[in-house]
Amino acid sequence: MAAPPPPPRTPDRIVIENCAVATVDARDTEHPSGHVVVAGNRIESVGAGPAPEGLTGVVRRVDGTGHLLTPGLVNTHHHFYQWLTRGLAQNSPLFDWLVALYPTWARIDEEMVYAAARGSLAMMVRGGVTTAMDHHYVFPRGSGDLLGAEIRAAREMGVRFSPTRGSMDRGQSDGGLPPDFAVETTEAALIATEEAIDTHHDPSFDSMLRIGVAPCSPFSVSTELLREAALLARRKGVRLHTHGSETVEEEQFCKELFGMGPTDYFESTGWLGDDVWMAHCIHMNDADIAAFARTGTGVGHCPSSNARIAAGTARVPDLLRAGVPVGLGVDGTASNESGELHTELRNALLIHRLAGGPAALNVRQVLRLGTYGGAQVLGRAAEIGSLEPGKLADLVLWKLDGLGHSTIADPVAALVLGAAAPVTLCLVNGRAVVEDGRLTTVDEDAVARAARDAARRLARIAAGD
């Protein structure tokens, strides 16, 4: 007779208590002094006061006195490879900036992308990002497995990752901005995108890796690629991402080539829907916003990058009032050299108050943009983005009792309005990836050196040395 199966193993528990807790749930529940219990990779309980007594399997207790506990930050738009070209084309608007940098970007290879991804991820994770997204669309011939290099870097870092397989098939000879040697054929882009999904995509609740489909932009992608990419994504059950309505020049480009503005053009190609999110969405009229709200199309808002290239101010308060899902994005670090998402909380608040007055956004709305809003945009609001029992244990403990924050009584205001807060503890999937402001999974100094060397090598190659 077979032996009975062993009893289920009690999950290891981590208890965090005596801290302020901002859950970012549907009611914006907050506890001036509360607790969170993590069991395995899930949040088991959240509440006021100390954790329940009698918990078994507790492997760690964290005294969060002087801290704020929030969901992990969710980044909705990035270009990791740009970590190697920071500080260039400093005074250029978008189209000139792209023309200046495309010839350099078209010379990246797998080793460079791996170094750049490690640098980009390290900067974000150290600043409280638990779910990272990347939009990689430059695939020079013979450059190696660039998407695989990013995935390897994210796996080593221990961060939840939502890379998108981008593409460009409209080079300069077809009226696009990128040089012809930097683009793929339409067929090759579609084949490679499907292979990326088949190889890497994990749709499970606990997934650490979700793949999206992401042709770059209307001025670097053919109508055929946009349409076929949307069909591919829906056949495979994955999300779609692109740049949209980023500049006035883009709107003019779409009207001249397609006889309509960007939003109408996207809708005509199947690119509006609750499985779609677009970066920037700055130059939108009321009809565009209504179309996004009607279809559930999301927005990745990148305030620092938008300001860096003087592209304009997105109508985020109007988007939120209309019910459009909005998250925050770092964007590529050639247009946001800091590479941090937690600074985007403060910048989003300040930029929109400049444009719309003191009531445009408040600190809790901005925290929601950086957490639950990002989870909505990535299609993962059931799993991450708020501190609720049953959700994945992605959370950040911010130190607010130091010099930069100790005199701000409201902890959420301290986090958003104050200096960048130190991260005492960051858990991803229940695993500590930051302890006392330092990454636990990689050597930060080694990452910095490797990125510096890769950037110098790329600069030499681009200069023809």
C-alpha positions in Angstrom: 0.0 0.0 0.0 1.4 3.4 -1.0 2.4 5.8 1.7 0.1 8.8 2.1 1.4 12.0 0.6 3.3 14.3 3.0 1.3 17.2 4.4 1.6 20.5 2.5 4.6 22.5 3.5 3.9 25.6 5.5 5.1 28.6 3.5 7.9 30.7 4.9 6.5 33.9 6.2 7.9 37.5 6.3 6.3 39.9 8.8 6.6 43.7 8.3 5.0 45.8 11.0 5.0 49.1 12.9 5.1 51.0 9.6 2.7 53.3 7.8 0.9 51.3 5.0 -0.5 52.7 1.8 -2.3 49.8 0.2 -3.5 51.6 -3.0 -6.5 49.4 -3.0 -9.9 50.5 -4.5 -10.6 52.6 -1.3 -7.1 53.9 -0.9 -6.9 52.3 2.5 -4.1 53.5 4.6 -2.9 52.5 8.1 -0.8 55.0 10.1 0.8 52.0 11.8 0.1 48.7 10.3 1.5 45.4 9.0 1.8 43.1 6.0 2.4 39.4 6.2 3.9 37.7 3.2 3.6 33.9 2.8 5.8 32.5 0.1 5.3 34.8 -2.9 1.8 36.0 -1.9 0.5 38.7 0.4 -1.3 36.9 3.2 -2.7 39.7 5.3 -2.7 43.5 5.5 -4.1 45.5 8.4 -3.8 48.1 11.1 -1.6 47.4 14.2 0.8 44.6 14.7 0.7 41.3 12.7 -1.6 38.5 14.1 -0.1 36.4 16.9 0.6 32.7 16.5 2.0 32.8 13.0 4.0 29.8 12.1 6.9 29.5 9.7 8.1 33.1 10.3 11.6 33.4 8.9 11.9 37.2 9.2 10.4 40.0 11.1 11.0 43.6 10.0 10.4 46.5 12.3 9.2 49.2 10.0 9.1 52.1 12.4 9.7 55.3 10.6 8.9 53.8 7.2 6.1 53.7 4.6 5.2 50.4 3.0 3.7 50.6 -0.5 3.2 48.3 -3.5 6.2 48.0 -5.7 6.5 50.6 -8.5 5.5 49.5 -12.0 7.4 50.9 -15.0 5.3 51.0 -18.2 7.7 52.4 -20.8 11.5 52.1 -21.3 14.3 51.5 -23.8 17.1 49.8 -21.9 19.7 50.0 -24.7 19.7 53.8 -24.4 21.6 53.4 -21.1 24.7 53.5 -23.3 23.9 56.8 -25.0 22.9 59.1 -22.1 23.8 62.8 -22.3 23.8 63.0 -26.1 21.8 65.3 -28.4 21.0 67.4 -25.3 19.2 70.3 -26.9 17.3 68.5 -29.7 13.5 67.9 -30.2 12.3 64.4 -30.8 12.8 64.0 -34.6 16.3 65.6 -34.5 17.2 63.6 -31.5 16.2 60.4 -33.2 18.1 61.2 -36.4 21.2 62.1 -34.3 21.1 58.8 -32.3 19.7 56.2 -34.7 23.1 55.7 -36.5 24.7 54.9 -33.1 21.9 52.7 -31.9 22.0 50.7 -35.1 25.5 49.4 -34.0 24.5 47.7 -30.7 25.1 44.1 -30.2 24.1 41.4 -27.6 26.9 42.1 -25.2 26.1 45.8 -25.2 22.4 45.3 -24.7 23.0 42.9 -21.8 25.2 45.6 -20.1 22.7 48.3 -20.8 19.8 46.2 -19.5 21.7 45.5 -16.3 22.4 49.2 -15.8 18.8 50.2 -16.5 17.3 47.5 -14.3 19.7 48.1 -11.4 18.9 51.8 -11.3 15.1 51.2 -11.3 15.1 48.2 -8.9 17.3 50.1 -6.4 14.6 52.8 -6.5 11.6 50.6 -5.8 10.6 49.2 -9.2 9.4 45.6 -8.9 7.9 45.2 -12.4 10.0 46.6 -15.3 8.9 47.0 -18.9 11.1 47.4 -21.9 10.4 48.4 -25.5 13.2 47.1 -27.7 12.9 47.8 -31.4 16.4 48.1 -32.8 17.7 44.8 -34.2 20.8 45.3 -36.4 21.6 42.3 -38.6 24.0 39.9 -37.0 23.8 41.5 -33.6 22.8 38.4 -31.6 19.9 37.6 -29.3 19.1 41.1 -28.0 15.8 40.3 -26.4 17.3 37.3 -24.8 20.0 39.4 -23.3 17.5 41.6 -21.6 15.5 38.7 -20.3 18.7 37.2 -18.9 19.5 40.4 -17.2 16.1 40.7 -15.6 16.1 37.1 -14.4 19.5 37.6 -12.7 18.3 40.8 -11.1 15.1 39.1 -9.8 12.7 41.7 -11.2 9.3 40.9 -12.7 9.7 41.7 -16.4 7.4 42.7 -19.3 9.6 43.1 -22.3 8.0 43.9 -25.7 9.4 42.7 -29.0 9.5 45.9 -31.0 10.2 46.4 -34.7 10.8 49.0 -37.5 10.3 48.3 -41.2 10.0 51.9 -42.5 13.5 53.3 -43.2 14.6 56.6 -44.7 14.1 55.4 -48.2 10.4 54.7 -47.4 9.9 58.1 -45.7 10.7 57.0 -42.2 13.3 58.3 -39.7 15.6 55.4 -39.0 18.4 54.6 -41.5 17.6 51.7 -43.8 20.3 49.5 -42.2 18.5 49.8 -38.9 15.2 48.3 -39.9 13.8 44.8 -40.6 11.5 43.5 -43.3 7.9 43.3 -42.4 8.0 39.5 -42.6 11.2 39.1 -40.6 9.8 41.4 -37.8 6.6 39.4 -37.6 8.4 36.0 -37.6 10.8 37.1 -34.9 8.0 38.5 -32.8 6.0 35.3 -32.9 9.2 33.3 -32.0 9.8 35.6 -29.0 6.3 34.9 -27.7 6.5 31.2 -28.2 9.9 31.0 -26.6 9.5 33.3 -23.6 5.9 34.3 -22.7 4.5 33.0 -19.4 0.8 33.9 -18.9 0.5 32.4 -15.4 -0.7 34.4 -12.4 2.8 34.2 -10.8 4.6 35.0 -14.1 7.9 36.8 -13.9 8.0 37.2 -17.7 5.3 38.4 -20.1 6.0 39.3 -23.7 4.3 42.0 -25.7 4.1 43.0 -29.4 5.4 46.5 -30.1 6.0 48.0 -33.5 7.9 51.3 -32.8 5.8 54.2 -34.0 3.8 55.5 -37.0 6.9 57.2 -38.5 9.1 54.1 -38.4 6.5 51.3 -39.1 4.4 50.5 -42.1 0.6 50.2 -42.0 1.0 46.5 -42.9 3.2 45.8 -39.9 0.9 47.6 -37.5 -2.1 45.6 -38.8 -0.4 42.3 -38.9 1.2 42.8 -35.5 -2.2 43.5 -33.9 -3.6 40.3 -35.4 -0.6 38.4 -34.2 -0.9 39.7 -30.6 -4.5 38.8 -30.4 -4.0 35.4 -31.9 -1.4 34.8 -29.2 -3.2 36.5 -26.4 -0.6 39.0 -25.5 -0.6 42.8 -25.2 0.3 45.5 -27.7 2.5 48.6 -27.2 3.7 51.5 -29.3 4.5 55.2 -29.2 1.5 57.5 -29.8 0.8 61.2 -30.2 4.2 62.1 -28.8 4.9 65.3 -30.8 3.2 67.9 -33.1 5.4 66.6 -35.9 4.0 63.1 -35.5 0.5 64.4 -35.9 1.5 66.3 -39.0 3.3 63.2 -40.3 0.1 61.1 -39.9 -2.1 63.6 -41.5 0.2 64.0 -44.5 0.7 60.2 -45.1 -2.6 58.8 -43.9 -5.1 61.7 -44.0 -5.9 61.5 -40.3 -4.4 62.1 -36.8 -2.6 59.4 -34.8 -5.5 58.2 -32.8 -7.8 57.7 -35.8 -4.9 56.0 -37.7 -4.3 53.6 -34.8 -8.0 52.8 -34.6 -8.1 52.1 -38.4 -5.2 49.6 -37.9 -6.7 47.7 -35.0 -4.6 49.5 -32.4 -7.2 50.7 -29.9 -8.4 48.3 -27.2 -8.1 47.2 -23.6 -5.1 45.0 -24.6 -3.2 48.1 -25.9 -1.2 50.8 -24.2 0.8 53.6 -25.8 3.7 55.7 -24.5 3.4 59.5 -24.2 0.0 60.4 -25.7 0.8 64.1 -25.3 -1.0 65.7 -28.2 -4.5 64.4 -27.8 -7.8 66.3 -28.3 -11.1 65.6 -26.6 -12.1 63.1 -29.2 -8.8 61.2 -28.9 -9.3 60.9 -25.1 -12.9 59.8 -25.6 -11.7 57.1 -28.0 -9.1 55.8 -25.5 -11.7 55.8 -22.7 -14.3 54.0 -24.9 -11.9 51.2 -25.9 -9.9 50.9 -22.6 -6.6 51.8 -24.3 -3.9 52.6 -21.7 -1.2 55.3 -21.5 2.4 55.1 -20.3 3.1 58.6 -19.1 6.8 59.7 -19.1 6.9 63.2 -17.6 10.7 63.7 -17.3 11.4 62.4 -20.9 8.6 64.6 -22.3 10.2 67.6 -20.6 13.7 66.6 -21.6 12.9 66.7 -25.3 10.3 69.5 -24.9 7.6 67.4 -26.5 4.8 68.9 -24.4 2.6 68.1 -21.4 0.2 65.1 -21.6 -3.4 65.7 -20.5 -3.1 63.2 -17.7 -5.8 64.8 -15.4 -8.2 64.7 -18.3 -7.3 61.1 -19.1 -7.9 60.0 -15.6 -11.2 61.9 -15.4 -12.3 60.1 -18.5 -11.4 56.7 -17.0 -8.3 56.0 -19.2 -5.8 53.6 -17.5 -2.6 55.6 -16.9 0.8 54.4 -15.5 4.2 56.0 -15.3 7.3 55.3 -17.4 11.0 56.2 -17.2 11.4 56.1 -21.0 14.8 55.5 -22.5 17.7 57.0 -20.5 18.9 58.9 -23.6 15.9 61.2 -22.8 15.7 60.7 -19.0 19.2 60.3 -17.8 18.3 59.6 -14.2 16.7 56.3 -15.2 14.6 56.1 -12.0 10.9 55.8 -11.7 10.4 57.1 -8.2 11.5 60.5 -9.3 8.7 60.4 -11.9 6.2 60.5 -9.0 7.4 64.0 -8.0 7.9 65.2 -11.6 4.4 64.1 -12.6 2.8 66.0 -9.8 4.8 69.2 -10.4 4.5 69.2 -14.2 0.7 68.8 -14.1 0.3 71.4 -11.5 2.3 73.9 -13.6 -0.1 73.1 -16.5 -3.4 72.8 -14.6 -3.1 74.4 -11.2 -2.7 72.9 -7.6 -5.8 70.7 -8.0 -4.5 69.0 -11.2 -3.1 66.0 -9.3 -2.5 65.1 -5.6 0.1 62.9 -4.0 -2.1 59.9 -3.7 -3.2 60.0 -7.3 0.4 60.1 -8.3 1.3 57.1 -6.1 -1.6 55.2 -7.8 -0.2 56.1 -11.2 3.2 54.6 -10.2 1.7 51.4 -8.7 -1.9 50.2 -9.5 -2.1 52.4 -12.6 1.0 50.7 -14.1 -0.4 47.3 -13.2 -3.6 48.2 -15.1 -1.7 49.3 -18.1 0.3 46.1 -18.2 -2.8 44.0 -17.7 -1.7 42.7 -14.3 -4.0 44.6 -11.9 -5.4 41.3 -10.5 -1.9 40.3 -9.5 0.2 43.3 -8.6 -0.1 47.1 -8.0 -1.8 47.1 -4.5 -1.3 45.5 -1.1 -4.1 43.1 -0.8 -4.4 39.5 0.4 -3.8 37.0 -2.4 -1.8 39.4 -4.6 1.9 38.8 -5.4 4.4 39.9 -2.8 5.9 42.9 -4.7 6.4 45.7 -2.1 8.7 48.4 -1.0 9.6 49.7 2.4 10.6 53.4 2.1 12.7 55.0 4.9 11.1 58.3 5.9 12.6 59.1 9.3 15.9 60.5 7.9 17.1 64.0 7.1 15.2 64.2 3.9 11.7 63.4 5.2 11.5 63.4 9.0 9.6 66.7 9.3 6.8 65.7 6.8 4.0 64.2 8.8 2.1 62.7 5.9 4.1 59.7 4.7 2.7 59.6 1.2 3.5 63.3 0.8 7.0 62.7 2.1 7.5 60.0 -0.6 6.1 62.0 -3.5 7.1 65.6 -2.6 10.3 64.9 -0.8 13.7 63.9 -2.0 14.1 60.4 -3.4 13.4 58.2 -0.4 15.9 55.4 0.5 14.6 51.9 0.1 15.2 49.8 3.2 13.6 46.6 1.7 12.2 45.7 -1.7 10.5 42.3 -2.2 9.7 40.9 -5.7 7.7 37.7 -5.6 8.5 37.5 -1.9 12.2 37.7 -2.4 14.4 40.5 -1.2 16.1 42.3 -4.1 17.1 45.5 -2.2 18.3 45.7 1.4 19.3 49.0 3.0 19.5 50.8 -0.3 21.7 48.1 -2.0 20.8 45.5 -4.6 21.1 42.0 -3.2 21.3 40.0 -6.5 24.0 41.8 -8.4 27.2 43.8 -7.7 26.2 47.4 -8.5 29.8 48.6 -9.0 30.4 45.7 -11.5 27.3 46.6 -13.3 28.4 50.3 -13.6 31.8 49.3 -14.9 30.5 47.0 -17.5 28.0 49.5 -18.7 30.7 52.2 -18.9 32.9 49.9 -21.0 30.0 49.0 -23.3 29.1 52.7 -23.8 32.7 53.5 -24.7 32.9 50.6 -27.1 29.7 51.7 -28.8 30.9 55.3 -29.1 34.1 54.1 -30.8 32.3 51.9 -33.2 29.8 54.6 -34.1 32.7 57.0 -34.7 34.3 54.5 -37.1 37.3 53.8 -34.9 
